Amino acid sequence: MKIGVFGISNVGKSALITRFIFNTYRAEYIPTYEDNFKAIAQVDGVESDLELLDTPGTEEAFYNLFIKDQLIPSEKTPKNRLIELDAYFLVYDTTSQDSFKALEPFH
């Protein structure tokens, strides 16, 4: 199962993934351009392979990774990375209305 983790910068996307996969917490903020993580999890009593895509938080980086390549495809980029995902996690900061509003295009 491929899962994309989306949200603006500094809302904790990487921290959530790190906690889930490694059971640790990274206190310092390190901007992410794009990272992929793999894990095995039990879903309804069945072991499932998970692939978590930690997406960039800036609009420009998101555009370059997911939109631009769709408009100008190349041999190096998949045809439609968003459609290849099985699920999406939308992450926002509960103390920031702006971080919640930034997710409006997803719902």
N, C-alpha and C positions, 0 to 999 in steps of 0.2 A: 504494500500500500504506500503510495507516494502522497506526502502531506506538505503543503506549503504554509509557511508561517509568515503572516503579513502584518504590517503596522509601521508607523513612522519611526524615525530614529529615537533611540533612548527610551523605549517603552518596556524593554525586557524580553524581547523575542529570543535572543541568544541565551539569556539567563534561564528562561523556561526550558529550552532544549537541553542545556547543560545539566540542569537539575534532573530532568527526566532520564537522560541517557547515562550520565556519570554520577548522579546523586551527590553533586557538589554545587556550590554557589560561587560565582565569580563576582566580587563586589565592584571591581573597576570596570568602567565602560570602555569597550573596545569596538569601534565601528566595524560593521560587517559589510562586505560587498556582496558576497554570496558564499555560503558554506553548505555542504551536504553531510548529513549524519545518517548512519544506519544503526538499527537496533532491532531486537526481537522482543515482541511484547505478546502477552496473552490477551486475546480478544474473544470473549464468549467461550473461554476454556480452550481455545485453539491458539497455538503459537503462530504468530504472523510476523513476516519481515516488514519492517517499517523503514522508509526513507524520508527523512525530514529535510526540507529545503529551508534554510535560514536566509531570508531575503533581505536586500538592502532597505534601509529606512528612508533614504532620500528619494524624492520624486525623479530626479535625473537618473540615478542609478537604476531604479525600477524600470524607467522608460527604456534605458539602454539594454537591460537584460530581457525584458518581456514584450515590449512593444516594437521597438526599432527592428529587432531581428525578425519579427513577424512581417513587417512592411518590406524589409530588404533581406530576404532569406539568403543564407550562405550555406556552404557544405558543412561548416563548423557548428551551426546552430540547429536545434530541433525545429520542426515546422511550427508547433504551437505548444509552448511549454506550460501555459496555464491550463489548457485542456488536458494535458497529460497527467495532471494532479488528480488524485482520488478524493482529497479533502483539503480544506483550508482552515487554519486557525487564524482568527483575527484578534490581534493583541493591541490593547490600548492601556494608557495610564489612567487609573481611576481618579486621579487628581487633575487631569487635563482634558477639558471638553474638546479642545482642538484635536487631540490624538484620537478621540472617538469619532469626531466629524470627518477626519481624514479617511475613515473606513467606509463612508457612505457609498462610494462607487462599487463596493463589494456586496452590498445588500439592497 
